[in-house]
Amino acid sequence: MKRIALLAVLGFFIAVPSFLVAQDYNHGEAGVFVDYLDLGRTTPNINFVGIGGRAAFNVHPNVQLEGELSYDFKRNFTSVFTNGASTTFVSTRVRPLTGLFGPKFQTKGPFRAFVTGKLGFVNFSTSDQTPVAAGFTSALGSVTSGNTNFALYPGAGVEGFWGPFGMRAEIGDVVYFDNGAQHNWKVTFGPQFRF
């Protein structure tokens, strides 16, 4: 009896990976990511780190329509005073919220290279509340009433999949418009799920 149960469990673990590989996961993707945003307009530059999510649906095997939303947490930065000897850490209350939507052009296969061009917004909310409590909620609420700017995003990256699961890395330039074009590097990395 133990041998039959052991063979059944072993057969299950052999059959499941082959079943996953045989599936056609080519309808869309969803994922979460960690992002790094280099806000280049400030002096000194403030490098924000945050989290985000994205979802995409295939309109062609090589084209997806994708939307993403990311929220960056407040940061500390170093400020050197004019005497050159004093240094202090200053906390910024700015928290960027970025929403983008557009096409993603990709190669086929389990390892893919892609380019993307998206349109959307960057909202700069200020808050001294924790992000878990009301910080994120107030950032969403201020999109229509806060400091929201139109944004363009050209980017490129790679992603690799093992069945439905994979990892994705992307780099691009978040260009928002506020007294001219403001260029800001953005890097994202995180897991993806194909369906």
C-alpha positions in Angstrom: 0.0 0.0 0.0 2.8 2.4 0.8 4.5 1.7 -2.5 1.3 2.5 -4.4 0.9 5.8 -2.5 4.6 6.6 -3.1 4.3 5.9 -6.8 1.1 8.0 -7.0 2.8 11.0 -5.4 5.9 10.5 -7.6 3.7 10.3 -10.7 1.9 13.5 -9.6 5.2 15.4 -9.3 6.4 14.2 -12.7 3.0 14.9 -14.4 2.4 18.4 -13.0 5.6 20.1 -14.5 5.0 18.5 -17.9 1.4 19.7 -17.7 2.5 23.2 -17.0 5.0 23.2 -19.8 2.4 22.0 -22.3 0.0 24.8 -21.5 -0.3 27.9 -23.7 0.2 30.9 -21.5 -0.3 33.5 -24.1 -3.3 35.5 -23.1 -1.7 38.0 -20.7 0.5 38.7 -17.8 0.2 40.2 -14.3 3.0 41.0 -11.9 4.4 43.0 -9.0 7.6 44.9 -8.9 10.1 46.9 -6.9 10.9 50.2 -8.6 13.7 52.8 -8.4 12.9 56.3 -9.6 15.7 58.9 -9.9 14.0 62.2 -9.6 16.4 64.3 -11.5 14.8 67.7 -11.1 15.7 68.2 -7.4 19.1 69.3 -6.1 20.4 67.0 -4.8 18.7 64.2 -6.8 16.4 62.1 -4.8 16.3 58.4 -5.5 13.0 57.0 -4.6 12.3 53.3 -4.0 8.8 51.9 -4.2 6.4 49.1 -5.2 4.0 48.6 -8.1 1.8 46.3 -10.1 1.1 45.7 -13.7 -1.3 43.8 -15.9 -1.2 43.2 -19.7 -3.4 41.5 -22.2 -2.3 40.2 -25.6 -3.7 41.7 -28.7 -1.2 39.7 -30.9 1.5 37.2 -29.9 4.1 40.0 -30.1 2.0 42.9 -28.8 0.4 43.5 -25.4 -1.6 46.4 -24.0 -0.2 47.0 -20.5 -1.1 49.2 -17.5 0.9 49.8 -14.4 0.8 51.8 -11.2 3.7 52.4 -8.8 4.0 54.2 -5.5 7.4 55.4 -4.1 8.0 55.9 -0.4 9.4 59.1 1.2 13.2 59.3 1.3 15.9 60.7 3.3 18.7 62.6 1.5 22.0 64.2 2.6 22.3 68.0 2.5 25.7 69.7 2.9 25.4 73.3 4.1 27.3 76.2 2.6 30.2 76.1 5.1 31.1 72.7 3.6 31.6 71.0 7.0 28.1 70.4 8.3 26.0 67.5 6.9 22.5 66.6 7.9 19.9 64.1 6.8 16.6 65.6 5.5 13.4 63.7 5.0 11.3 64.6 2.0 7.6 64.3 2.3 7.1 63.9 -1.5 5.8 60.6 -2.6 5.5 60.0 -6.4 2.6 58.0 -7.7 3.0 56.9 -11.3 0.3 55.5 -13.6 1.2 54.4 -17.2 -0.7 52.6 -20.0 0.5 51.6 -23.5 1.7 48.9 -25.9 4.5 46.5 -25.2 6.3 44.9 -28.3 7.9 41.6 -27.4 9.7 38.6 -28.9 8.3 35.1 -28.6 9.5 32.3 -26.4 10.2 31.7 -22.7 13.0 34.4 -22.7 11.8 37.6 -24.2 13.2 41.1 -25.0 10.7 43.9 -25.3 10.3 47.7 -25.8 7.4 49.7 -24.6 5.9 53.2 -24.9 3.3 54.4 -22.4 1.3 57.5 -21.6 0.0 58.4 -18.2 0.7 60.6 -15.2 3.1 61.3 -12.3 1.5 62.7 -9.1 3.6 64.3 -6.5 1.7 64.1 -3.2 3.2 65.2 0.2 2.3 63.5 3.4 3.8 62.8 6.8 1.5 59.8 7.3 2.8 56.2 7.0 2.4 54.6 3.6 0.4 51.7 5.1 -2.1 53.9 6.8 -3.3 56.9 4.8 -0.2 57.8 2.8 -1.0 55.7 -0.2 -4.8 56.5 0.0 -4.1 60.2 0.1 -1.8 59.9 -2.9 -4.6 58.3 -4.9 -7.0 60.9 -3.8 -4.8 63.8 -4.8 -4.4 62.6 -8.4 -7.3 64.7 -9.5 -6.7 67.6 -7.1 -2.9 67.4 -6.4 0.2 68.1 -8.4 -0.4 65.7 -11.3 1.6 66.0 -14.5 1.2 64.3 -17.9 3.9 61.7 -18.5 5.5 59.7 -21.3 7.5 56.5 -20.8 9.8 54.9 -23.3 11.4 51.7 -21.9 12.9 48.3 -22.7 13.7 45.1 -20.8 13.8 41.4 -20.6 11.7 38.7 -19.0 12.1 35.0 -18.6 9.4 32.4 -17.9 9.3 28.8 -16.6 5.8 27.7 -17.3 3.5 30.4 -16.0 6.0 32.0 -13.7 8.8 34.4 -14.6 10.9 37.4 -13.7 11.1 40.7 -15.5 13.6 43.6 -15.5 12.9 46.9 -17.2 14.6 50.3 -17.5 13.1 53.5 -19.0 12.7 57.3 -18.8 9.7 58.8 -17.1 9.3 62.1 -18.8 6.8 64.3 -17.1 5.9 67.9 -18.2 6.2 70.7 -15.6 7.8 73.9 -17.1 9.3 71.7 -19.8 10.1 68.0 -20.1 11.6 66.5 -16.9 13.6 63.3 -17.5 13.7 60.7 -14.7 15.3 57.2 -14.9 13.1 54.3 -13.7 14.2 50.7 -13.1 11.8 47.9 -12.2 12.3 44.3 -11.2 9.9 41.6 -10.1 8.0 38.4 -10.6 5.4 37.9 -13.5 2.6 35.4 -13.9 1.4 34.4 -17.4 -2.1 33.2 -18.1 
